[in-house]
């Protein structure tokens, strides 16, 4: 797969950064001439950046880095933070869905992304996902790919 382009953005670990990351994702989909994935991409970026902002509690002033790689048939997004730990999909709780405030982000990612996974880093981790371009294909049945 040939790399058609790479973009990178850094955000402070603050809640307003999620809105900025979502807007940047939409804009990038348009810039790279793939407006058909703009809404889905914005939602996926929003979910993963939200997790990094809320749960990625590393040192004061730490940032969240988002890297976009446009490949021939897909867009790969890598969201990196400095916190350790491995995010995971939470099991359903006995609370009704409308009362659950948190815990659905990776379920959304697993449902919409073609593939996703976690890469441990020397400092922190990266959560990545891929969105197919053009023809829509159902996501892999595997919940995550770790590598």
N, C-alpha and C positions, 0 to 999 in steps of 0.2 A: 504494500500500500504506500503510495507516494504522499508525502506531506504537502498539502496545498496551501498551508498557511498556519501560523501560530500567533496567538495573542495572549497577553498575560495582564492580569490586574491584581492589585493588592488592596485590601480593605482592612480598616480597623476592626477589632473584635467588639463591635457595637451594633445594636439592633438596626439603626438606620442604614448600615452597610448592606443589609439584606435587600432593601428596596433598591439601592444603587446597583447591586450585583444583578438583580432581576432586570432592571432597565438596560444595563450593559449587555446582558445576554440577548435580549430582544434586538437591540441595535446591531449587535454582531451578526445575528442571523440574517438581517437585512443587508448588511455590508457584504457578507459572503454570498449573497444571492440565494438564500434558503429561507425565505419568509414563511414557508409551510411548516417549519419546525419552531418558529419563534415562541409561540405560546407554551408548547411542551418544554422547550429548552429553558425558558424563564421559570417555569414551575420547578423543574428539576434542580436548577441552580439555586433557586430560593430555598428549597428543602435542605440541600447539602450545606449551603452557606449558613443557614439558620442553625443547623447542628453544630457547625464549627464555632459559631459565635456563642451559642449557649453552653455547649458542652466542652468546647476546646479551651478550657480555662488554663492557659499557661501564663507565664509572667506578664506583668503589667506592660501595656504597650504592644503586646504581640499582635500579629496580623494574620489574616487569612489570604492565601494566595490562590487565585483561580487561573488555570492555564487551559486555553482552548486550542485544540489541534484539529484542523480540517483535513481529513483524509479523503481518498477517492469516493468512498461510499458511506462514510460516517463522520460524525463529529465526536471527538473524545474530549471530555472535560475532567480536569483533575483539580480537586479542591484540597489544599494542604493547610494544616494548622500545626502548631507546636505542641499540642497536647498528646499524651500517650493514651493508650487504650484502643480497643477495637470496637467501632460501632457495630450494632447488630439490630436485626429486626426484632421488635418486642412481640412477645406472645400476647394474644388477646386477653384483656382483663375482664372481670365480671361487670365493670361499669358499662352502661349503655354508651354507644359511640358519641352521642351528643354531649356527654359529660366528660369524656376524655379530652383533656386539653393538649397533651403531648403524646408522642410515641408513634405517630403515623408516618413520619418523614421518610424513613427508609422503605416502608411498605409502598409508598407512592413511587419512590425511585425504582424499586424492584418491579413495580407494575408497568411503568412507562419506559424505562430505559431498555435498550437492547441487551446490554450487559452492564454489570457494575461490580465493584469490588473495593477492597481496602489494601493499601500497601503500607506496611510499617516502615518508618524512616528512622535514621539515627536520632534525629530530633523530630518527634511528632509522627504524623501519618498523613497519607493522602487517601481521600475517598474519590474514586473515579467512576464515571459512567459514560456510555456511548449511546448516541442517538443515530439511527440509520437515516440516510438521506435518500430521497426519491421514494422508492417502493416501501410501503409500510409492511413490516414483518412482526409477528408476535414476539414478545420478549422471550429470551431463553427461559426454560423452566427452572434452571439452576438459580438459586437465590443470590449467590454472589460468587465471584471468582477472586481468590486470594493469590496474589503474586507480586 
